[in-house]
Amino acid sequence: MSLDEEIREILDDFENTAPERIFEVLQQLRPHFRNELISEYLQEKIHKIAKLDEQERKRQCKTLTPYFDWYLQGL
């Protein structure tokens, strides 16, 4: 499955997607950002969210969806 397909699948069924899967796809996405600061910020954000409890992790994952949108729009 391509990265585009994985992203669309996550966005289509976001509520039922495990945060770990979201993190995994975001990690694949990081090298595609042209700006290193964005990539580093995303890495830090993922790291912080991963430490939260399950319910809060799921809520905070919603704040990461713009990265998927940027990728699908061509960064």
ABEGO torsion letter per residue (X at the ends): XBAAAAAAAAAAAAAABBAAAAAAAAAAAAAABABAAAAAAAAAAAAAAAABBAAAAAAAAAAAAAAAAAAAAGX
